[in-house]
Amino acid sequence: MKRNNSIQKKMLFISLLPILILSILIVSLGMILLYRSYTLSIQEELESTTNILMDCLDLTVPGDYYYEDDVLYKGDLNITASAMMNRVRERSGIDTTIFWNDTRVLTTVVDESGVSATGTKASAEVVKEVLLEGNNYYSSDLDVNGMMYIGYYMPLVNSDQTVIGMVFAGKNRQQVYDKVFGVLVWFAVFSVFAVLFAALLIRLFSKRMTVDINGINEFLATIAKGDLTASLNEEIVQRGDELGTIGQYASKMRTDLKNLIENDPLTTLFNRRSCNNKLKAMENEKADYSVVMCDIDWFKKINDNYGHDAGDYVLVKVSQLILDNIKHCGFASRWGGEEFLLIYRLDYNGAKARVEQLQKAIRDYDFTYKDAGIRITMTFGVEADHKEESYEERIKIADNKLYIGKNNGRDQIVY
């Protein structure tokens, strides 16, 4: 069982390792792509917000920007008191700022204490990129009034194309990361459940396979202990894969080994050893049976006159006739040479009738070997009376009766 458990663990490991590696790669790549996609969408959102803010100011208020007495004007309109930037923040969560040069004059950015960032300055890098070079600027690592932001800057330009300030739109980086992290956690949880589901399916599959492997293992272990009566589960043999093929070979090996150990190779009857084992089992069961010892008459002359191949031919044919006769009511053994032991699970009358049928069948059979007709007869000794005796003693009694028949002219049955 330890070995089978080891096989199951190895199968699970081999099956799950590629899935686990692939899942880790997919989750990692998915998280990177998801993060990049989300940050790109934020960049586009912030860029769009700055454009909309500037377009709204340009379309609704004509004129250039100027800053006077801490008030920002566009044309003749004081835009410092405009509530538009607060509405943008309420609806989108995006903070906006308008700079005069490098100073925040209008902003929704506040620090952790709720103090507005109005009057604070932009970083030197932002000033250089936007104010001095007139470029748009995006960064996910902006320090705005002591707080980290993801933000987008755009130059604020008057009609003479003079850069007089900047427009900023940004989101608190921690809040953005919290949302991204939440999405990634759900993605990771889904991936974990997918891997666990795949592991469950593989476990169910490998468990069925392991059970069949264990069945084959137990079957072979039983055979190795000398029990050739074991049989393999038919479901294993009928599998359409390699395990089914192994099961078929194992069953065939058991059959061949059983035949090799229990059967006479020439006649296929039980050999003397296996016959003794079967008789011991019957004796332990206290089963009723009749013992018949029989012998082919003048067998040595057959070998001398026709050759040993002819003798083997006669042994095989006689064995077939014996098997046909004893089928369904007992078993037969090649006891030695041309001598046979027949065990009928019948009483005296039943055994007597069967033996007489067998004697006639052998007399009437056409034994023809290489165009040579060979007349075959057999002598029988029947023991069906001494049921209280051991099987060895009953065989001895039948054997003695056989020799009486052979000494009295052969081709007869001695009861």
Secondary structure in CASP SS format (residue, H / E / C, confidence):
PFRMAT SS
TARGET T0000
AUTHOR 0000-0000-0000
METHOD secondary structure of the structure
MODEL  1
M C 1.00
K H 1.00
R H 1.00
N H 1.00
N H 1.00
S H 1.00
I H 1.00
Q H 1.00
K H 1.00
K H 1.00
M H 1.00
L H 1.00
F H 1.00
I H 1.00
S H 1.00
L H 1.00
L H 1.00
P H 1.00
I H 1.00
L H 1.00
I H 1.00
L H 1.00
S H 1.00
I H 1.00
L H 1.00
I H 1.00
V H 1.00
S H 1.00
L H 1.00
G H 1.00
M H 1.00
I H 1.00
L H 1.00
L H 1.00
Y H 1.00
R H 1.00
S H 1.00
Y H 1.00
T H 1.00
L H 1.00
S H 1.00
I H 1.00
Q H 1.00
E H 1.00
E H 1.00
L H 1.00
E H 1.00
S H 1.00
T H 1.00
T H 1.00
N H 1.00
I H 1.00
L H 1.00
M H 1.00
D H 1.00
C H 1.00
L H 1.00
D H 1.00
L H 1.00
T H 1.00
V C 1.00
P C 1.00
G C 1.00
D C 1.00
Y E 1.00
Y E 1.00
Y E 1.00
E E 1.00
D C 1.00
D C 1.00
V E 1.00
L E 1.00
Y E 1.00
K E 1.00
G C 1.00
D C 1.00
L E 1.00
N E 1.00
I C 1.00
T C 1.00
A C 1.00
S C 1.00
A C 1.00
M H 1.00
M H 1.00
N H 1.00
R H 1.00
V H 1.00
R H 1.00
E H 1.00
R H 1.00
S H 1.00
G C 1.00
I C 1.00
D E 1.00
T E 1.00
T E 1.00
I E 1.00
F E 1.00
W E 1.00
N C 1.00
D C 1.00
T E 1.00
R E 1.00
V E 1.00
L E 1.00
T E 1.00
T C 1.00
V C 1.00
V E 1.00
D C 1.00
E C 1.00
S C 1.00
G C 1.00
V C 1.00
S E 1.00
A C 1.00
T C 1.00
G C 1.00
T C 1.00
K E 1.00
A C 1.00
S C 1.00
A H 1.00
E H 1.00
V H 1.00
V H 1.00
K H 1.00
E H 1.00
V H 1.00
L H 1.00
L H 1.00
E C 1.00
G C 1.00
N C 1.00
N C 1.00
Y E 1.00
Y E 1.00
S E 1.00
S E 1.00
D E 1.00
L E 1.00
D E 1.00
V E 1.00
N C 1.00
G C 1.00
M E 1.00
M E 1.00
Y E 1.00
I E 1.00
G E 1.00
Y E 1.00
Y E 1.00
M E 1.00
P E 1.00
L E 1.00
V E 1.00
N C 1.00
S C 1.00
D C 1.00
Q C 1.00
T C 1.00
V E 1.00
I E 1.00
G E 1.00
M E 1.00
V E 1.00
F E 1.00
A E 1.00
G E 1.00
K E 1.00
N E 1.00
R H 1.00
Q H 1.00
Q H 1.00
V H 1.00
Y H 1.00
D H 1.00
K H 1.00
V H 1.00
F H 1.00
G H 1.00
V H 1.00
L H 1.00
V H 1.00
W H 1.00
F H 1.00
A H 1.00
V H 1.00
F H 1.00
S H 1.00
V H 1.00
F H 1.00
A H 1.00
V H 1.00
L H 1.00
F H 1.00
A H 1.00
A H 1.00
L H 1.00
L H 1.00
I H 1.00
R H 1.00
L H 1.00
F H 1.00
S H 1.00
K H 1.00
R H 1.00
M H 1.00
T H 1.00
V H 1.00
D H 1.00
I H 1.00
N H 1.00
G H 1.00
I H 1.00
N H 1.00
E H 1.00
F H 1.00
L H 1.00
A H 1.00
T H 1.00
I H 1.00
A H 1.00
K C 1.00
G C 1.00
D C 1.00
L C 1.00
T C 1.00
A C 1.00
S C 1.00
L C 1.00
N C 1.00
E H 1.00
E H 1.00
I H 1.00
V H 1.00
Q C 1.00
R C 1.00
G C 1.00
D C 1.00
E H 1.00
L H 1.00
G H 1.00
T H 1.00
I H 1.00
G H 1.00
Q H 1.00
Y H 1.00
A H 1.00
S H 1.00
K H 1.00
M H 1.00
R H 1.00
T H 1.00
D H 1.00
L H 1.00
K H 1.00
N H 1.00
L H 1.00
I H 1.00
E H 1.00
N E 1.00
D C 1.00
P C 1.00
L C 1.00
T C 1.00
T C 1.00
L C 1.00
F E 1.00
N C 1.00
R H 1.00
R H 1.00
S H 1.00
C H 1.00
N H 1.00
N H 1.00
K H 1.00
L H 1.00
K H 1.00
A H 1.00
M H 1.00
E H 1.00
N H 1.00
E C 1.00
K C 1.00
A C 1.00
D C 1.00
Y C 1.00
S E 1.00
V E 1.00
V E 1.00
M E 1.00
C E 1.00
D E 1.00
I E 1.00
D C 1.00
W C 1.00
F H 1.00
K H 1.00
K H 1.00
I H 1.00
N H 1.00
D H 1.00
N H 1.00
Y H 1.00
G C 1.00
H H 1.00
D H 1.00
A H 1.00
G H 1.00
D H 1.00
Y H 1.00
V H 1.00
L H 1.00
V H 1.00
K H 1.00
V H 1.00
S H 1.00
Q H 1.00
L H 1.00
I H 1.00
L H 1.00
D H 1.00
N H 1.00
I H 1.00
K C 1.00
H C 1.00
C C 1.00
G E 1.00
F E 1.00
A E 1.00
S E 1.00
R E 1.00
W E 1.00
G E 1.00
G C 1.00
E C 1.00
E E 1.00
F E 1.00
L E 1.00
L E 1.00
I E 1.00
Y E 1.00
R C 1.00
L C 1.00
D C 1.00
Y H 1.00
N H 1.00
G H 1.00
A H 1.00
K H 1.00
A H 1.00
R H 1.00
V H 1.00
E H 1.00
Q H 1.00
L H 1.00
Q H 1.00
K H 1.00
A H 1.00
I H 1.00
R H 1.00
D H 1.00
Y C 1.00
D C 1.00
F E 1.00
T E 1.00
Y E 1.00
K C 1.00
D C 1.00
A E 1.00
G E 1.00
I E 1.00
R C 1.00
I C 1.00
T C 1.00
M E 1.00
T E 1.00
F E 1.00
G E 1.00
V E 1.00
E E 1.00
A C 1.00
D C 1.00
H C 1.00
K C 1.00
E C 1.00
E C 1.00
S C 1.00
Y H 1.00
E H 1.00
E H 1.00
R H 1.00
I H 1.00
K H 1.00
I H 1.00
A H 1.00
D H 1.00
N H 1.00
K H 1.00
L H 1.00
Y H 1.00
I H 1.00
G H 1.00
K H 1.00
N H 1.00
N C 1.00
G C 1.00
R C 1.00
D C 1.00
Q C 1.00
I E 1.00
V E 1.00
Y C 1.00
END
